[in-house]
C-alpha cells in the first residue's frame, strides 16, 4: 500500500544548501506563488461570481477573460493617485504598506512540502496569529489618514469585528495544537495521519467562520459595506494604493486557505500526487468554499456580526477546547475512529442546540 | 555574533526614537503609530535574545490588542488634531517624572547585571510551560492573574452598564 502513503523525503532545513541561498530561493518561491495564485483567484472569483449571478463575467480580455487581471493591473497602475487635501499624507501613504506586509509575512511559515518552508519556527502557528493581528493597524491608518467620515466608520467597524473574532479564532487553533503536540506548522502536518478536520470538525467550522470574519469576506464585510458606507476604509484610495488594498484582500484569503489546509486538511500530505500539487489542490478547494459562501450568503448587520462572535462562536470554541482536552488526556490513541464519530455527533448536537436557542435578533436591532 | 550586535543597535535606536516620538509628537494618532513601532522593536529584541514565544506574544498582545484599543479610543475623541493640550498639573507632573527618572536610572546603574552562561533553551515553549504549569511552577500566580483579569472585565461591564 506504499502508493497510498506517498511520503516524500524531508528537505533539509537549509535546502537547497546554504543559509542565504535558502532565504533567497524561498522568498522568490513565496512571491511567485502569492502573485500567481492571487491573479488566478481574482480571475476565478470574477468568472465564478458571474456564473453564480447568472451573467457571463469578464470574458473579453484573452481566452475566457484570462487576461482580465493583467488588464486590471495595467489600468490601476496608470490611474491618477489622489490624496485627500486635509488628510494625513504620511499615514495615508503608509497604510497600504502596513496592511500588505503582515499578509505576505504569514507565508514564511507555510510548508509547501515536507520541510519546504522559509522558516520552520517552533512557534509557527502563534507567529501566524501574531503577524495577522498587525494587519488591522493598516486599515486603521487608512481610515484615519483619509479624513473621511465613512472611512473612519469603516475602520471602527473593522476593529470591533477583528478584536472579537480573534478570540474564537485562537481558541479553535488550540484544539489542533493540543492534538498535534506542537506549534510548528511542519510538525502539525506531520502529526496528521488522518486530516484533523475529521478529529476537529467543530474546530474547523469555528476557524473557518472566524477567519472569514477576520479577513472581511462577504458575509462579514461590514467595513466596506457599499450600501451603507460607500467603500469603507479605502474610499479615498485610487491607483496603485487601491491596488495594494485589493491585493491585501486576496493575499489574506490565500493565507487563510493555506493555513486551513495546513491545520485541518493535512497540508502537503496525500496519496499518489506530489506534495506540492496536493497543497495547491487543497488551497484551491478551501478558496472555492470561501468564495461559495461569499456568493451565497447576504451581508449581516453589525449587531448580528458581533452577537454571532460573542454568543455563538466563543461558547462553542470553549466547549470544543474542553472536549479536545479531555479526549487528548483520557482517551487512548487506538480509539481514533471512535473519537472521530463522537466529535461529529457533538457537532451535530451543538449545532442543533445553538440554532434552537440562539437568535440573531430577527428584525430588531440589538445593541 | 556581529550580526546580533548590528540587529540590537538598529532595534535599540529605532525603539528609543519611536518612544521619544510617542511623547513629543503633537498629533496623537501619529504618536500611537510610533508606540506600535516601539512595541515591534521590543519584540525584535526578544527575538535576538532567543525568546521567540515572548516575541510573538508581545506582538499579539501589545500590537494586536492594546495598541488597537488605544487607537480606537483616539478615534472616539473629538478635536484630536490640536494634539494633547497641557493643563495646570504641568509642573507637578514634571517633578514626578524627574524623580521617577532619577530612581530608575539609579536602580539601573547600581544593579550588578548578570549574564547567564547557559545556552538558550530550544524550543522555548515546552520549557516555559513546564515552569508555569509544572510541579514547583508558578501555577498559583498564573491563576491569580487570571482571576484579577476576570475581575477587571466584570468591573468594566458594571461601570458601563445601562441602569
HADDOCK unambig.tbl for C-alpha pairs under 7 A between the chains (distance, minus, plus):
assign (segid A and resid 122 and name CA) (segid B and resid 123 and name CA) 6.41 0.50 0.50
assign (segid A and resid 123 and name CA) (segid B and resid 53 and name CA) 6.41 0.50 0.50
assign (segid A and resid 126 and name CA) (segid B and resid 56 and name CA) 6.59 0.50 0.50
assign (segid A and resid 127 and name CA) (segid B and resid 56 and name CA) 5.69 0.50 0.50
assign (segid A and resid 130 and name CA) (segid B and resid 56 and name CA) 5.77 0.50 0.50
assign (segid A and resid 130 and name CA) (segid B and resid 57 and name CA) 6.99 0.50 0.50
assign (segid A and resid 130 and name CA) (segid B and resid 59 and name CA) 5.70 0.50 0.50
assign (segid A and resid 130 and name CA) (segid B and resid 60 and name CA) 4.30 0.50 0.50
assign (segid A and resid 133 and name CA) (segid B and resid 60 and name CA) 6.42 0.50 0.50
assign (segid A and resid 133 and name CA) (segid B and resid 64 and name CA) 4.81 0.50 0.50
assign (segid A and resid 134 and name CA) (segid B and resid 63 and name CA) 6.41 0.50 0.50
assign (segid A and resid 134 and name CA) (segid B and resid 64 and name CA) 5.46 0.50 0.50
assign (segid A and resid 137 and name CA) (segid B and resid 68 and name CA) 6.98 0.50 0.50
assign (segid A and resid 156 and name CA) (segid B and resid 72 and name CA) 6.96 0.50 0.50
